[in-house]
Amino acid sequence: MKPLAILGGTFDPVHIGHLCVAWEASELLDAEVHLLPASVPPHRPPPIASVEQRVAMLRAALAGQDRLDLDLRELQRAGPSYTVDTLAELRAEHGDRPLVLLMGADAFAGLPTWHRWERLFELAHLGVFARPGFQFSLPTELEAAVSGRLADTGGDWRNQPSGRLLQLEVTPLEISATRIRHLLASGRSPRYLLSDRMFDMPGLLAAYRSDPG
């Protein structure tokens, strides 16, 4: 059974950077990858686009391919979108299937601020995106928590449901959703920063044309 990897975020809007790292993770891990939009993100302001608008953008961006999928469970759950709750749900559904929580290096360094963060390793492997040659600089408590967990992506981590740290060297794309929102709000087009399919649906980006966020 292939591992299941999840990439969470507000996706406000989903952009090429999100899609590229999700695709590369699928190849590096030989995994099924689900994009998982947050309803109430605990660590950032609420999204500008509505739930319906974000789902429509994600569906448009993911159309026409068969490697990345969409998981709406956090949008259907009340309260803050705590990752530990999502992973617990997935673990209950998938048994001993390897699960991988995907995240950027900055988010990983801030892991001790997450709700019940110590339990994440009980529920999943952590796949951290990094540029080639990147060296992690971690808080002391996180350094202790990950000691001995680092595994090679081609190693035997697939034989374990959770508990390992995977460093994923991906193509660096410095694309900011905030920058995209500002471009749209100022009447400019973020062409080539978003999936072409998102420009084929009139009104899909209307949420950002008057509010730069």
C-alpha positions, 0 to 999 in steps of 0.5 A, spaced: 500 500 500 502 506 498 503 511 503 498 517 504 501 524 504 497 530 506 499 537 505 494 542 509 494 550 508 489 555 507 490 555 500 488 562 499 489 561 493 492 555 492 498 557 487 503 553 483 508 553 489 503 548 493 502 544 487 509 543 485 511 541 492 505 536 492 507 533 486 514 532 487 512 529 494 508 524 491 514 522 486 519 522 492 515 518 496 511 514 491 505 516 495 498 518 494 498 526 496 491 529 498 491 537 499 487 539 505 484 546 506 483 548 513 477 551 516 479 555 522 487 555 521 490 556 528 496 560 527 494 565 522 488 570 520 482 567 517 482 566 509 479 572 505 476 567 500 470 563 503 470 556 504 466 555 497 471 559 493 477 556 496 474 549 494 472 551 487 479 554 486 482 547 489 478 543 484 479 547 478 487 547 480 487 539 481 483 538 475 486 534 469 491 530 473 490 523 477 496 524 482 493 529 487 487 529 491 482 533 495 480 532 502 475 536 505 474 533 512 477 540 516 472 544 512 466 539 515 469 539 522 467 545 527 472 549 531 480 550 530 483 545 524 488 542 529 492 537 525 493 532 530 485 531 530 486 530 523 491 525 523 488 522 529 482 521 524 486 519 518 490 514 523 483 511 525 481 510 517 487 507 515 490 503 520 497 501 519 498 505 512 504 509 513 501 517 513 506 523 512 504 530 514 508 535 509 510 541 511 515 547 509 521 548 513 519 554 517 513 551 519 517 545 522 521 549 526 515 552 529 512 545 531 512 546 538 507 552 538 502 547 535 496 544 539 499 537 542 505 537 537 508 531 541 503 526 538 504 528 531 510 523 531 505 517 534 500 519 528 505 520 522 511 521 519 513 528 518 516 530 511 519 537 511 520 541 504 527 543 504 532 546 498 538 542 496 543 543 502 538 546 507 540 545 514 535 545 519 536 550 525 531 547 531 529 549 538 532 545 543 525 541 545 524 540 537 531 538 536 530 533 542 524 530 539 526 529 532 533 526 535 534 519 531 528 520 527 531 522 520 530 517 515 532 517 508 526 517 503 528 511 499 529 507 506 525 502 510 520 508 513 514 505 509 514 499 513 512 503 519 506 507 520 509 513 523 515 516 527 520 518 522 523 525 519 523 525 512 527 531 508 524 532 502 529 536 497 524 540 492 524 545 487 525 552 491 519 556 488 518 563 492 511 564 491 506 568 496 499 567 496 499 574 500 503 577 494 498 574 489 492 577 493 495 584 492 496 583 485 489 581 484 487 587 488 491 592 484 488 589 478 494 586 475 494 578 473 498 573 477 498 569 470 503 563 471 503 563 479 496 560 479 494 554 475 491 556 468 485 552 469 483 557 475 483 563 469 478 559 465 473 560 470 470 567 470 469 570 477 473 564 481 478 570 483 473 575 485 474 574 492 481 578 492 479 583 487 477 588 492 481 586 498 488 585 498 488 581 505 
